[in-house]
Amino acid sequence: MNYIDLTYFDLVIAASLIALAAVVLWRERLGLVRDLLWGSVRAFVQLSLVGLALKWIFAANHPLPVAGFFILIIAAATLTAGRRQKRRLPHSLLLLAGAILSGVVPVLAIGVLLVVRPEPFWQGQYLLPLAGMTTAGAMNAANLTLNRLAGEMKSRQHEIEAVLALGLSPQTAVRALTRDVAQAALIPTINALLAMGIVQLPGMMSGQILAGVPPVAAVKYQIVILFMITAAAVLTTVLTLRWATHLYFTKREQLRYELVS
């Protein structure tokens, strides 16, 4: 199977789809035209730069550029998740970086070292795409977790205070709350598992098939990636919850009202 190489003129034709979408939004007076156009330009520039960077990294065939790009992925995910927080917690960026790293690294290690097994293991062609997709899943999970946690802590403030007044620990006071937060944060991940292959043909698998990879081989890779994304999202959600809930209480196990008011 061969893939069809696209020209830059083909990309211009594809851009007409964005123009069509912008016209529809403008005619219906729904707004978002500026965001749509800016997002499209930004995506084009970012993807083009990433393509050039990856071309150089693959040609260099050295672990340092691969490690540097991985750090860039984690940093970008941390900053993106941090900017999307409705209420910033103290040291939230440090918390997000730790949770995302702790969720991604063990999953990536298992996926690369035990499943894909490239030679050498740091080969950018395999490590970086897997790292990017896994980190994106962890980033979304961390973002949803912190936003939902902030809302739940505010709405259940009096319930938490009542439990603390009985002499129980903060962990007991937020136990039911954290379960609800985790379930809400992981809904997109679970839904992706349920819909995969029936409702949705995932982008990674579709891209491989378009590039000429046999469908069965593409499916195998997609299953591995899907399981990696799911595991990273779960680990990141749990760690984000565990660390973030501690920030809502003082050392004397009192609720910090400035964070829930």
Sequence and secondary structure as in RCSB ss.txt:
>XXXX:A:sequence
MNYIDLTYFDLVIAASLIALAAVVLWRERLGLVRDLLWGSVRAFVQLSLVGLALKWIFAANHPLPVAGFFILIIA
AATLTAGRRQKRRLPHSLLLLAGAILSGVVPVLAIGVLLVVRPEPFWQGQYLLPLAGMTTAGAMNAANLTLNRLA
GEMKSRQHEIEAVLALGLSPQTAVRALTRDVAQAALIPTINALLAMGIVQLPGMMSGQILAGVPPVAAVKYQIVI
LFMITAAAVLTTVLTLRWATHLYFTKREQLRYELVS
>XXXX:A:secstr
       HHHHHHHHHHHHHHHHHHHHTT   HHHHHHHHHHHHHHHHHHHHHHHHHHHH  HHHHHHHHHHHHH
HHHHHHHHT SS  TTHHHHHHHHHHHHHHHHHHIIIIIII  SSTT HHHHHHHHHHHHHHHHHHHHHHHHHHH
HHHHHTHHHHHHHHHTT  HHHHTHHHHHHHHHHHTHHHHHHHHHBTTTB  HHHHHHHHTT  HHHHHHHHHHH
HHHHHHHHHHHHHHHHHHHHHHTB TTS B GGGT 
